[in-house]
């Protein structure tokens, strides 16, 4: 494998700091001193290298304060064009073969697989710096010990999105356990939670999410009727950029016209090697978002560390729209109404068992309806429950709701 040029090393290094491009403060690694140290060149050679990259419109320069300091320094970042070129270049390098020498062991791998073995916190440039002219990577010189004895580096996981945290969770413990079992299964990639509005899908998803904070990257998005494919893709692109995967966002910035095929292809590439759970709520309210959901489904089938959790009000409509992506890797949970014992949470001791039973039957255990009923004065209605039929009871409830 040929040695990397100074230009290639600089671009690989700066690619790790693109998330700071618009920040007020920057880090020392994007200054001339930091670049010289990381790229392993003399500091007086850095200005010349930066000039060549700026002439090719691959980097930009701005003056910014360094974190922990007061002085403002010149700092360098890749442009959108530079990000795209670096990403394409990196993907080619990932396929390059390398001989891993670990003590007396010698194995053949690729740069991409080697980097995943070392840990996602390890930068590609650091890997390349330890590959000699014969294409050999010496494990002992990199970490001082063998693969088997080397502990993995601590990983900081990202939670992205405005999660509707729930103060109360009840009546769905069994469903939560089932969802956790599915998420932990390597054979299941996609989970769909189906139920009518107000059935508790959002609360269940938010509670499920809590158990995986700190274990995987988490993306949360709730679709709105006015959202389109571009909106959801931009949200995902910002999530990927926060993980130092800026290629998708850079591609969307540089394209003057929307190229769905190119964007979806880049999205799949970015997600095929990441450990994350993607939560998308109310997916059927945004019919135009189907392409991105299909790409994430496809990526999850190739990557067992990627999971997709969706919610929908229409199970059959979901099956029809995504019939080309059906199989044993998908599990669908149809949420039913709350049982009487769980519905007691809303009313405490204000109702008798008979009165509560009637309310649960009338509402089919619908959580939002039961919660609305709990805010009403039901004493006059339920005291005569035995004297009227269910239809009359429902009419009285609706009248009470309107007047309340």
TORTORGU-679935 format. One record per residue (C-alpha): residue number from 0; x, y, z. Coordinates in nm, 2 decimals. Example, Ala and Ser with C-alpha at 12.3 -4.5 7.8 and 13.67 -1.06 7.14 Angstrom:
2
<site 0 <1.23 -0.45 0.78>>
<site 1 <1.37 -0.11 0.71>>
END
This chain:
404
<site 0 <0.00 0.00 0.00>>
<site 1 <0.14 0.34 -0.11>>
<site 2 <0.22 0.60 0.15>>
<site 3 <-0.03 0.89 0.21>>
<site 4 <0.07 1.23 0.07>>
<site 5 <0.08 1.53 0.30>>
<site 6 <-0.24 1.66 0.14>>
<site 7 <-0.42 1.33 0.21>>
<site 8 <-0.30 1.32 0.57>>
<site 9 <-0.42 1.67 0.63>>
<site 10 <-0.76 1.61 0.49>>
<site 11 <-0.80 1.29 0.68>>
<site 12 <-0.71 1.47 1.00>>
<site 13 <-0.93 1.77 0.95>>
<site 14 <-1.23 1.54 0.86>>
<site 15 <-1.25 1.45 1.23>>
<site 16 <-1.32 1.81 1.33>>
<site 17 <-1.59 1.92 1.07>>
<site 18 <-1.85 1.93 1.35>>
<site 19 <-1.66 2.24 1.50>>
<site 20 <-1.66 2.44 1.17>>
<site 21 <-1.94 2.67 1.28>>
<site 22 <-1.86 2.67 1.66>>
<site 23 <-1.73 2.98 1.84>>
<site 24 <-1.44 2.80 2.00>>
<site 25 <-1.22 2.54 1.84>>
<site 26 <-0.95 2.29 1.95>>
<site 27 <-0.58 2.31 1.91>>
<site 28 <-0.58 2.02 1.66>>
<site 29 <-0.71 2.25 1.38>>
<site 30 <-0.44 2.51 1.43>>
<site 31 <-0.10 2.50 1.24>>
<site 32 <0.07 2.35 1.55>>
<site 33 <-0.19 2.08 1.59>>
<site 34 <-0.19 1.99 1.23>>
<site 35 <0.19 1.97 1.22>>
<site 36 <0.19 1.73 1.52>>
<site 37 <-0.10 1.51 1.40>>
<site 38 <0.02 1.49 1.03>>
<site 39 <0.38 1.45 1.14>>
<site 40 <0.53 1.74 0.94>>
<site 41 <0.74 2.04 1.04>>
<site 42 <0.54 2.34 1.14>>
<site 43 <0.71 2.56 0.88>>
<site 44 <0.57 2.33 0.61>>
<site 45 <0.21 2.37 0.72>>
<site 46 <0.14 2.71 0.56>>
<site 47 <0.25 2.58 0.22>>
<site 48 <0.03 2.27 0.25>>
<site 49 <-0.27 2.49 0.36>>
<site 50 <-0.22 2.73 0.07>>
<site 51 <-0.24 2.44 -0.19>>
<site 52 <-0.56 2.31 -0.02>>
<site 53 <-0.72 2.65 -0.02>>
<site 54 <-0.64 2.71 -0.38>>
<site 55 <-0.82 2.39 -0.46>>
<site 56 <-1.11 2.51 -0.24>>
<site 57 <-1.08 2.20 -0.02>>
<site 58 <-1.03 2.39 0.31>>
<site 59 <-1.13 2.72 0.46>>
<site 60 <-0.95 2.93 0.73>>
<site 61 <-1.09 3.14 1.01>>
<site 62 <-0.97 3.30 1.33>>
<site 63 <-1.12 3.16 1.65>>
<site 64 <-1.04 3.13 2.02>>
<site 65 <-0.90 2.80 2.13>>
<site 66 <-1.09 2.62 2.41>>
<site 67 <-0.93 2.69 2.74>>
<site 68 <-0.73 2.99 2.61>>
<site 69 <-0.78 3.36 2.53>>
<site 70 <-0.58 3.40 2.21>>
<site 71 <-0.75 3.38 1.88>>
<site 72 <-0.57 3.15 1.63>>
<site 73 <-0.60 3.06 1.27>>
<site 74 <-0.80 2.74 1.24>>
<site 75 <-0.86 2.52 0.94>>
<site 76 <-1.16 2.32 0.83>>
<site 77 <-1.27 2.12 0.53>>
<site 78 <-1.51 2.28 0.29>>
<site 79 <-1.82 2.09 0.17>>
<site 80 <-1.62 2.00 -0.14>>
<site 81 <-1.33 1.89 0.08>>
<site 82 <-1.56 1.67 0.29>>
<site 83 <-1.69 1.49 -0.02>>
<site 84 <-1.35 1.44 -0.16>>
<site 85 <-1.21 1.31 0.17>>
<site 86 <-1.51 1.08 0.22>>
<site 87 <-1.46 0.93 -0.13>>
<site 88 <-1.09 0.89 -0.07>>
<site 89 <-1.14 0.73 0.27>>
<site 90 <-1.39 0.48 0.13>>
<site 91 <-1.13 0.36 -0.12>>
<site 92 <-0.86 0.34 0.15>>
<site 93 <-1.09 0.13 0.37>>
<site 94 <-1.08 -0.15 0.11>>
<site 95 <-0.70 -0.15 0.09>>
<site 96 <-0.55 -0.47 0.22>>
<site 97 <-0.32 -0.47 0.52>>
<site 98 <-0.12 -0.74 0.71>>
<site 99 <-0.18 -0.73 1.08>>
<site 100 <0.12 -0.84 1.28>>
<site 101 <0.03 -0.92 1.64>>
<site 102 <0.32 -1.09 1.81>>
<site 103 <0.38 -1.41 1.62>>
<site 104 <0.04 -1.39 1.44>>
<site 105 <0.00 -1.25 1.09>>
<site 106 <-0.35 -1.20 0.94>>
<site 107 <-0.48 -1.03 0.63>>
<site 108 <-0.75 -0.77 0.67>>
<site 109 <-0.87 -0.44 0.52>>
<site 110 <-0.80 -0.09 0.67>>
<site 111 <-1.18 -0.05 0.73>>
<site 112 <-1.20 -0.38 0.93>>
<site 113 <-0.88 -0.30 1.12>>
<site 114 <-1.01 0.03 1.23>>
<site 115 <-1.34 -0.13 1.35>>
<site 116 <-1.13 -0.38 1.54>>
<site 117 <-0.93 -0.11 1.71>>
<site 118 <-1.24 0.09 1.81>>
<site 119 <-1.45 0.37 1.65>>
<site 120 <-1.26 0.63 1.85>>
<site 121 <-0.94 0.55 1.66>>
<site 122 <-0.88 0.79 1.37>>
<site 123 <-0.81 0.66 1.03>>
<site 124 <-0.49 0.87 1.01>>
<site 125 <-0.35 0.71 1.33>>
<site 126 <-0.41 0.37 1.17>>
<site 127 <-0.23 0.47 0.84>>
<site 128 <0.06 0.62 1.04>>
<site 129 <0.13 0.27 1.17>>
<site 130 <0.13 0.09 0.84>>
<site 131 <0.48 0.05 0.70>>
<site 132 <0.60 0.06 0.34>>
<site 133 <0.53 -0.32 0.31>>
<site 134 <0.17 -0.28 0.41>>
<site 135 <0.21 -0.42 0.76>>
<site 136 <0.04 -0.29 1.07>>
<site 137 <0.23 -0.37 1.38>>
<site 138 <-0.03 -0.41 1.66>>
<site 139 <0.23 -0.40 1.94>>
<site 140 <0.37 -0.07 1.83>>
<site 141 <0.02 0.08 1.81>>
<site 142 <-0.12 -0.01 2.15>>
<site 143 <0.17 -0.18 2.33>>
<site 144 <-0.01 -0.52 2.37>>
<site 145 <-0.19 -0.78 2.17>>
<site 146 <-0.54 -0.77 2.03>>
<site 147 <-0.68 -1.01 2.28>>
<site 148 <-0.54 -0.82 2.58>>
<site 149 <-0.63 -0.47 2.46>>
<site 150 <-0.94 -0.32 2.63>>
<site 151 <-1.17 -0.12 2.40>>
<site 152 <-1.16 0.25 2.44>>
<site 153 <-1.45 0.42 2.62>>
<site 154 <-1.72 0.52 2.37>>
<site 155 <-1.93 0.83 2.41>>
<site 156 <-2.28 0.77 2.27>>
<site 157 <-2.50 1.04 2.13>>
<site 158 <-2.87 1.10 2.20>>
<site 159 <-3.01 1.31 1.91>>
<site 160 <-3.36 1.45 1.90>>
<site 161 <-3.62 1.60 2.12>>
<site 162 <-3.74 1.30 2.32>>
<site 163 <-4.08 1.34 2.49>>
<site 164 <-3.97 1.21 2.83>>
<site 165 <-4.26 1.06 3.03>>
<site 166 <-4.31 1.13 3.40>>
<site 167 <-4.54 0.83 3.43>>
<site 168 <-4.53 0.48 3.28>>
<site 169 <-4.77 0.20 3.36>>
<site 170 <-4.97 -0.08 3.21>>
<site 171 <-4.72 -0.15 2.94>>
<site 172 <-4.45 -0.35 3.13>>
<site 173 <-4.52 -0.67 2.94>>
<site 174 <-4.49 -0.49 2.61>>
<site 175 <-4.17 -0.32 2.72>>
<site 176 <-4.01 -0.65 2.80>>
<site 177 <-4.11 -0.79 2.46>>
<site 178 <-3.96 -0.49 2.28>>
<site 179 <-3.64 -0.52 2.48>>
<site 180 <-3.61 -0.88 2.38>>
<site 181 <-3.66 -0.80 2.02>>
<site 182 <-3.40 -0.52 2.02>>
<site 183 <-3.14 -0.74 2.18>>
<site 184 <-3.20 -1.01 1.92>>
<site 185 <-2.94 -1.02 1.64>>
<site 186 <-3.20 -1.17 1.41>>
<site 187 <-3.44 -0.88 1.44>>
<site 188 <-3.36 -0.54 1.27>>
<site 189 <-3.69 -0.36 1.25>>
<site 190 <-3.97 -0.31 1.51>>
<site 191 <-4.31 -0.16 1.44>>
<site 192 <-4.54 -0.04 1.72>>
<site 193 <-4.89 -0.01 1.59>>
<site 194 <-5.20 0.14 1.75>>
<site 195 <-5.46 0.41 1.72>>
<site 196 <-5.38 0.77 1.84>>
<site 197 <-5.36 0.79 2.21>>
<site 198 <-5.29 0.43 2.26>>
<site 199 <-4.95 0.49 2.42>>
<site 200 <-4.70 0.44 2.13>>
<site 201 <-4.50 0.75 2.20>>
<site 202 <-4.48 0.68 2.57>>
<site 203 <-4.37 0.32 2.51>>
<site 204 <-4.10 0.42 2.26>>
<site 205 <-3.96 0.69 2.49>>
<site 206 <-3.95 0.45 2.78>>
<site 207 <-3.78 0.18 2.56>>
<site 208 <-3.52 0.44 2.45>>
<site 209 <-3.42 0.51 2.82>>
<site 210 <-3.28 0.16 2.86>>
<site 211 <-3.03 0.20 2.57>>
<site 212 <-2.89 0.55 2.65>>
<site 213 <-2.52 0.51 2.69>>
<site 214 <-2.51 0.18 2.50>>
<site 215 <-2.57 0.29 2.15>>
<site 216 <-2.61 0.61 1.95>>
<site 217 <-2.98 0.70 1.95>>
<site 218 <-3.17 0.90 1.69>>
<site 219 <-3.53 1.02 1.77>>
<site 220 <-3.77 1.19 1.53>>
<site 221 <-4.15 1.22 1.52>>
<site 222 <-4.30 1.28 1.18>>
<site 223 <-4.55 1.56 1.11>>
<site 224 <-4.80 1.58 0.83>>
<site 225 <-4.61 1.87 0.68>>
<site 226 <-4.27 1.69 0.68>>
<site 227 <-4.13 1.56 0.35>>
<site 228 <-3.83 1.35 0.25>>
<site 229 <-3.59 1.64 0.26>>
<site 230 <-3.69 1.74 0.61>>
<site 231 <-3.63 1.39 0.76>>
<site 232 <-3.31 1.34 0.56>>
<site 233 <-3.17 1.67 0.69>>
<site 234 <-3.25 1.56 1.04>>
<site 235 <-3.07 1.23 0.99>>
<site 236 <-2.78 1.42 0.83>>
<site 237 <-2.74 1.64 1.14>>
<site 238 <-2.74 1.32 1.35>>
<site 239 <-2.46 1.17 1.14>>
<site 240 <-2.26 1.49 1.15>>
<site 241 <-2.27 1.49 1.53>>
<site 242 <-2.11 1.14 1.50>>
<site 243 <-1.83 1.29 1.28>>
<site 244 <-1.99 1.15 0.97>>
<site 245 <-2.04 1.47 0.77>>
<site 246 <-2.06 1.32 0.42>>
<site 247 <-2.44 1.31 0.39>>
<site 248 <-2.48 1.67 0.50>>
<site 249 <-2.20 1.78 0.28>>
<site 250 <-2.36 1.61 -0.02>>
<site 251 <-2.69 1.78 0.05>>
<site 252 <-2.52 2.12 0.07>>
<site 253 <-2.33 2.09 -0.25>>
<site 254 <-2.61 1.96 -0.47>>
<site 255 <-2.81 2.24 -0.63>>
<site 256 <-3.09 2.00 -0.71>>
<site 257 <-3.22 1.72 -0.50>>
<site 258 <-3.07 1.39 -0.62>>
<site 259 <-3.26 1.13 -0.42>>
<site 260 <-3.07 0.83 -0.55>>
<site 261 <-2.73 0.98 -0.46>>
<site 262 <-2.85 1.10 -0.12>>
<site 263 <-3.01 0.76 -0.03>>
<site 264 <-2.70 0.57 -0.14>>
<site 265 <-2.48 0.79 0.08>>
<site 266 <-2.72 0.74 0.37>>
<site 267 <-2.70 0.37 0.34>>
<site 268 <-2.32 0.37 0.33>>
<site 269 <-2.30 0.58 0.64>>
<site 270 <-2.53 0.36 0.84>>
<site 271 <-2.39 0.02 0.74>>
<site 272 <-2.12 0.02 1.00>>
<site 273 <-2.26 0.21 1.30>>
<site 274 <-2.41 0.10 1.63>>
<site 275 <-2.73 0.29 1.67>>
<site 276 <-3.10 0.27 1.73>>
<site 277 <-3.32 0.49 1.51>>
<site 278 <-3.66 0.58 1.65>>
<site 279 <-3.91 0.73 1.40>>
<site 280 <-4.27 0.80 1.53>>
<site 281 <-4.59 0.84 1.34>>
<site 282 <-4.42 0.72 1.02>>
<site 283 <-4.74 0.70 0.82>>
<site 284 <-4.82 1.07 0.86>>
<site 285 <-4.53 1.14 0.62>>
<site 286 <-4.58 0.93 0.31>>
<site 287 <-4.30 1.11 0.13>>
<site 288 <-4.05 0.97 0.38>>
<site 289 <-4.08 0.62 0.25>>
<site 290 <-3.74 0.62 0.06>>
<site 291 <-3.53 0.70 0.37>>
<site 292 <-3.71 0.44 0.59>>
<site 293 <-3.65 0.18 0.32>>
<site 294 <-3.28 0.27 0.31>>
<site 295 <-3.25 0.24 0.68>>
<site 296 <-3.43 -0.09 0.67>>
<site 297 <-3.19 -0.21 0.41>>
<site 298 <-2.89 -0.09 0.61>>
<site 299 <-3.01 -0.26 0.92>>
<site 300 <-3.03 -0.59 0.74>>
<site 301 <-2.66 -0.55 0.64>>
<site 302 <-2.56 -0.42 0.99>>
<site 303 <-2.68 -0.62 1.30>>
<site 304 <-2.57 -0.32 1.52>>
<site 305 <-2.83 -0.09 1.36>>
<site 306 <-3.19 -0.11 1.47>>
<site 307 <-3.50 0.07 1.35>>
<site 308 <-3.81 0.13 1.57>>
<site 309 <-4.12 0.28 1.41>>
<site 310 <-4.46 0.36 1.52>>
<site 311 <-4.78 0.38 1.31>>
<site 312 <-5.15 0.41 1.35>>
<site 313 <-5.22 0.18 1.05>>
<site 314 <-5.05 -0.16 1.06>>
<site 315 <-5.21 -0.27 0.73>>
<site 316 <-5.11 0.05 0.54>>
<site 317 <-4.75 0.00 0.67>>
<site 318 <-4.75 -0.36 0.54>>
<site 319 <-4.87 -0.25 0.20>>
<site 320 <-4.62 0.04 0.16>>
<site 321 <-4.33 -0.17 0.28>>
<site 322 <-4.43 -0.51 0.14>>
<site 323 <-4.10 -0.53 -0.04>>
<site 324 <-3.92 -0.52 0.30>>
<site 325 <-4.11 -0.79 0.48>>
<site 326 <-3.96 -1.09 0.65>>
<site 327 <-3.85 -1.25 0.98>>
<site 328 <-3.63 -0.96 1.06>>
<site 329 <-3.94 -0.74 1.12>>
<site 330 <-4.16 -0.76 1.43>>
<site 331 <-4.49 -0.58 1.46>>
<site 332 <-4.65 -0.51 1.80>>
<site 333 <-5.02 -0.42 1.80>>
<site 334 <-5.10 -0.22 2.11>>
<site 335 <-5.43 -0.31 2.27>>
<site 336 <-5.63 -0.12 2.53>>
<site 337 <-5.54 -0.12 2.90>>
<site 338 <-5.67 -0.38 3.13>>
<site 339 <-5.90 -0.29 3.41>>
<site 340 <-5.63 -0.33 3.68>>
<site 341 <-5.40 -0.09 3.48>>
<site 342 <-5.68 0.16 3.42>>
<site 343 <-5.73 0.19 3.79>>
<site 344 <-5.42 0.42 3.79>>
<site 345 <-5.63 0.71 3.64>>
<site 346 <-5.91 0.69 3.90>>
<site 347 <-5.74 0.56 4.22>>
<site 348 <-6.02 0.49 4.46>>
<site 349 <-6.28 0.72 4.32>>
<site 350 <-6.47 0.45 4.13>>
<site 351 <-6.60 0.11 4.23>>
<site 352 <-6.48 -0.20 4.04>>
<site 353 <-6.82 -0.21 3.86>>
<site 354 <-6.80 0.15 3.75>>
<site 355 <-6.44 0.12 3.64>>
<site 356 <-6.52 -0.20 3.44>>
<site 357 <-6.79 -0.01 3.25>>
<site 358 <-6.56 0.28 3.17>>
<site 359 <-6.29 0.04 3.04>>
<site 360 <-6.55 -0.14 2.83>>
<site 361 <-6.69 0.18 2.68>>
<site 362 <-6.34 0.32 2.60>>
<site 363 <-6.19 -0.02 2.50>>
<site 364 <-5.92 0.06 2.75>>
<site 365 <-5.80 0.35 2.54>>
<site 366 <-5.55 0.53 2.76>>
<site 367 <-5.61 0.89 2.64>>
<site 368 <-5.99 0.85 2.67>>
<site 369 <-5.96 0.71 3.02>>
<site 370 <-5.73 1.00 3.12>>
<site 371 <-5.99 1.24 2.99>>
<site 372 <-6.26 1.06 3.19>>
<site 373 <-6.06 1.09 3.50>>
<site 374 <-6.07 1.47 3.48>>
<site 375 <-6.45 1.47 3.49>>
<site 376 <-6.70 1.46 3.78>>
<site 377 <-6.83 1.11 3.71>>
<site 378 <-7.03 1.07 4.03>>
<site 379 <-7.37 1.17 3.89>>
<site 380 <-7.32 0.96 3.58>>
<site 381 <-7.18 0.64 3.72>>
<site 382 <-7.42 0.63 4.02>>
<site 383 <-7.70 0.54 3.78>>
<site 384 <-7.48 0.31 3.56>>
<site 385 <-7.70 0.01 3.63>>
<site 386 <-8.01 0.19 3.51>>
<site 387 <-7.89 0.27 3.15>>
<site 388 <-7.74 0.07 2.87>>
<site 389 <-7.39 0.13 2.73>>
<site 390 <-7.50 0.35 2.44>>
<site 391 <-7.68 0.58 2.67>>
<site 392 <-7.37 0.59 2.90>>
<site 393 <-7.15 0.69 2.60>>
<site 394 <-7.39 0.97 2.50>>
<site 395 <-7.38 1.11 2.85>>
<site 396 <-7.00 1.09 2.86>>
<site 397 <-6.97 1.28 2.53>>
<site 398 <-7.22 1.55 2.65>>
<site 399 <-7.02 1.58 2.97>>
<site 400 <-6.70 1.62 2.78>>
<site 401 <-6.85 1.89 2.55>>
<site 402 <-6.98 2.09 2.85>>
<site 403 <-6.66 2.04 3.05>>
END
